[in-house]
Amino acid sequence: MIITIQDKQFDTKKITQLYPAAVVKTGYKDETTKVSLEWLDIEAKGKVEVVGFGIFVHLGEEEKHEFIFETKEEMDALAGQIAAQLKRN
């Protein structure tokens, strides 16, 4: 099955990971890292600086795609579009 995320197409058979996450500053220079949305909601309240939200697609170990947004609402809208594509098939 082929899904489209923004303008990119992915064969679901090749996707090894597909997940949403928050992007936060690590505190070291301009370095950022991904954290789970659950951790952000429960554990991180006021403890980290969120710089964005994203949907991350891994095709094996080598090929990774990131779709980054300024707000969680924008990310959620894309996640809904992906879910709708998956439900159709």
N, C-alpha and C positions, 0 to 999 in steps of 0.2 A: 504494500500500500504506500502511496506517495502522499505526503502532507506538505503544505506550503506554509512557511513561516516568513512573514513579510514577503520578500521577493525570492526567497530561496526554497528549493524543493529538497525534501529528504525522503529516502526510502526507509520506512519504519523498521525493516529487517536489519538495517545497518546501524540504527540508533542503539547505543549501549546505555546511555543516560539521557534523560530529558527532565529537567527540574527547574523550579523557580527558586530564587534566592535574593537576599538583600546584599548589597555591596557596601561595606563599611571601611572606614579608615582604620589602619592597624595601630597608628600612633607613631610609626616610623616614617619620617619624611612624608612623601605623597603615596606611600604604599597602601593598597587596598586588598581586601580578601572577601570571599563570599561566606555568608552565614545563612543558616536555615531561617525561614520566616517564623517557625515555631520558637526557635531560640530568641530571635529578635523580640517577639511579642511577650515571651514569658520571662526570660532571664536578663535581657539587655536594656530594659527600660531606663533611658537616660544615661547609660554607661558608654555608649558608642555613638560615633557620628556616621549617620547613614548618608551615603553619597549617591545612591541609586538603587534600582531594583532590576532584576534581569531574569531572562529565561535562557538556560544553558543547554546546549545540545552537544553530546559527545558521540562521535562515530569511531568507536574503538579508542585506543589510547592516544593516537596521534592527531586526529582531526577534531577540533573543537570550535563551536560557533557560539557567539554571545549576542544577545539582543537586550540592550540596556535602555532603561527608561528612568526619567527623573522621579516619577511617582509610582506608587503601588497600584493605583487605579489603571494607569496605562498598561502596566505589566499584566494585571488581572484581565484586561480586555483582550490582550493577545492570548493569554492562557485559555480564555473562553473560546476564541476562534480555533485554537488547536484542538480543544476538547470536542467542539462541534464536528471537526473533520474526522476525528477518531470515532465518534459515535455513528457517523454516516456509514462507515464500512464495517 
